[in-house]
Amino acid sequence: MEEKTLVIIKPDGVKRHLVGRIISRFEDRQLTIDKMRFGCLTKEMAQAHYAHLADKPFFQDIVDYMTSGPVVFIVLKGENAIEMVRKMIGTTNALEANPGTIRGDFATNKSQNIIHASDCFAAADVEIKRFFNEASLTSVKQ
């Protein structure tokens, strides 16, 4: 099934000039950019995006990191896009990410892990709406 998913190339990925290399990996897997924009997360946007971690001791560090510089927001679409992108980016802890994954190849530490990707249909729908202010569903009708 063709799906949409959200990817955010985080401040460290933008600062290290990895945007093109990351996008190429997605395009090599026949994922299509549906929407893309460059911008900065506000403190409020970062807090809303990571609200599920608000009770964790590292919550403020994540907010500070995500607001430390510009990011690239991308809506990708393609067959089984959510699962494919999650496998391509690797585990959240970049120190445990396999070589060949985006985090395994580019991330340099546990907390700054280059990229975010929606982990399920529901999250993709909420996140696309949050960052692109639209009511599009993650499933694309053909």
Protein Blocks (a to p, Z undefined) as FASTA:
>chain_A
ZZdddddddfklmmnopmmmmmmmmmmnopacfbdcdddddfklmmmmmmmmmmpmklmm
mmmmmmnpccdddddddehklmmmmmmnopfblmlpcghiaklmmpcbfklgoiacdfbf
klmmmmmmmmnopabdfbdcZZ
